[in-house]
Amino acid sequence: MIGGVLDPHEVAALREAIEALEFEDGRRTAGRYAKGVKSNEQASDTPAREAIFAKVRKALSANEVFTSVARPRKFARMLVSRYGPGMAYGTHVDDPIMKGSRTDMSFTLFLSETDSYVGGGLVMEDAIEERVIRLEPGDLVLYPTSALHRVEPVEQGTRVAVVGWVTSWVRSAERREVLHDLDVAARAVFDSQGKSPAFDRLLKAKSNLYRMWAAH
């Protein structure tokens, strides 16, 4: 989870822009097996929607945590997703290829106030437990595209979010984790010691591993 990707003013501006968009049946973008479990609305393809996506891309590209974890090479796809009462998205896994690009990480950028809707939690499924995620507007959850997940039925109100998929420079989730750990360690050393020999060694190791593992 990454907090404060958008500040309150940015969230308000996006919500106002989204209210002016036209929406269509979300099943149009679902894969063969997901169509039967998907019930939501998604914004139609318009210049106004693309302007929203441009603002989101700019905010994510400037977010240090997001770039450290995802190592984004490109944004494969984005959607504006809206769930009203009775709408849900059953258990599914996102498509591995979207618009000709491999999808490595998925994200949901929450835009609705948490007290403005009931239900609608993003549920991440794994072998040990299920985690229900409902974040404040402007906060984001980033997760592997390979993960099974679902959106619980909305009981009241409306849940609006921007969802998207990232093609990473580093295909391996394990290698992305190593690089992120090195980022965190290097930042901690720099904050405590400045540009010390230990910092230089950490930065060298991270840079060389990134160079070794980055997609050509």
N, C-alpha and C positions, 0 to 999 in steps of 0.2 A: 504494500500500500504506500502511496506517495501523496503526502498532504500538500495542499496549497499550490497545486499546479496552476490554478486560476485564482485570482483574488476576487473578493465579492463584487467589485465593479465589473470585472470581466465576465463573471458568471451572469450577472444581471443583463449585460449587453447581449450575451449569447442567447439567453432565454428569450429576450425580446425579439431577436432575429429569428429564432426557431418558431415562435408563435406565428410568424408571417409566412412560414413555409407551407407547401402543400404536402400531404402525406398519402401513402398508398399501402396496400397490403404487404406486410413484411415477408410473406412467404415467397415473394418474387425473387428474393436473393438467397433463399434457403436451398441447400443441396437436396438431392433425391430423397434421402432418408430423414432429413430434418423437417421437410414440409409438413409432415403429419403431426409434429409436436410443437410447431411454431405458431404463435398467435400474437402478433403485435403490429405496429405501424412504423413505417420508415419514411423519411423525407424523400421526396422525388428529386431527381437530378436537375438542379437549376443553378444558375450563377450565384444566387444568394446562398445556397447550401455550400457551394464550393468556397465561398468567402468565409463561411464558418469553419470549414476544414482548414483553410489557410491559417486562421488564427490559432486553431488547436495545434497544428504542426509547429508553428512558431513558438508557442508556449512550451511544448514538449521538447523541442530541440534546444531550448534555453534552460531546461531543467537539469541540473547536474546529476541528480539521482537517477532520473529516467535514462539519460544518455549513458550513465555508467552501467546500469543493469541491462539495458536493451541493446546497446551498441548499434543504433539504427542506421542501416544503409539506405532504407527507403520505407515509406509508409505504403504498404501494399493496397490498403483499402480503408475507407472510413464510412460509417453510417450514422445518421441521427435516428435513434431508436426511441419509440414512445409506446408505453403500456398503459392502457386504461383498465377499468374494473373488468375482471374476468379474463384478462389477457395473461399469457405466460409463455415460457419457452422451455419445453421438456428437455431431458438429458440428451446432450449431443456433444460432438467434438467438431471444432471448426475445420473448414476445408484446408488442406495442406498447400494448395496453390490457389491464389486469387489474382485475377487479371494478369496471369503469366508470371507471377512472382511467388516464391516460397514464403510461407507464413511461419515465423518462428515464435513470436510472442503476440498475445492479444491484450487489449486493454479496454476498460470501461471507465469513462470519465463521467462521474455523477454530476447532474445539474439541478435536480429537484431537492428541495428541502426535505429532510428525512421525516418531518412531522406532517408533510403534505400528502403522503400516501401511506397505505397500509399494505404489507406484503411486499412483493417485488424484490426480495433479496436475491443477490447473485450467489448461488450455491456451488462451491468447488468440491468435487468428489475425488477422494483418493482411497487407498486401501485401508487407511486407519480411521478416518473420520470425515464428516462433511462440515464445511465451514460456510456460514451464511454471512455475506458481506453487504452491508448497507452503509455507504459513506456520505459524508457531508458534501454539499455542492462545491465543486472545484477540486475535490480529492479524486484520486485515480487508483485503480487496482490493475496491476500488470501481472500476467500469468502466462505459462507456456501454452501455446496454441494446441498442443497435444493433449491437454487436460480435459477430462469429462466435466461438464458444468451444466447448469440450468438456471432459469430465472423463475422464481416462485410466482404463483398467481398474485396479481394485484387485486386486493379486496376493495380498496377505496382510493380515490384520488388518481393522480397521473404521475408516472415515473418516466422521466426524460433523461437520456444520456447520449453521449457520443461514444460509439464503440469503434475500435480500429484494430488493424493488424500490421505488424512490423516485420520486415525482412532485415535480419541482423547481419552485420559484417562477420559475426562469429556464429556459425551454425550450431555448435555444440553448447547445450545449456550448462554443462559442467565447466567448460572453458570460460563461458561468460561469467559464471560465479567466481572462478579464480581471479579473473580480471577485476571484477567488482571488489573482491576482498583486498586486492592489492591497491586499488584506488582508495579504499577506506583506510588502509594501513598507512599509505603514503601521506594522505591528508592529516592523519593524526600525528605522524612524525614531524611534518612540516609545521603544524600548529604549535607543537611543543619545542622543537629544536631549530626551526627555520630550515634553510637550504643546507642541510648537514650532509656529510658523507653517507650516512644511513639513508637519508631521503634520496640522494642521487642513485644509490644502489637499487632501492625499491622502484624508483621511476624507470631506471634502465631495465630491470627485470620485467616490469609491466609492459613497457613499450616494445621490447623484443618479443615477448610472448604474443602481444597483440599483432605485431607484424607477421609472426609465424603462423598465427591462426586465422587471420583475416581472409575473407573470401577474395579471390582475384577478380 
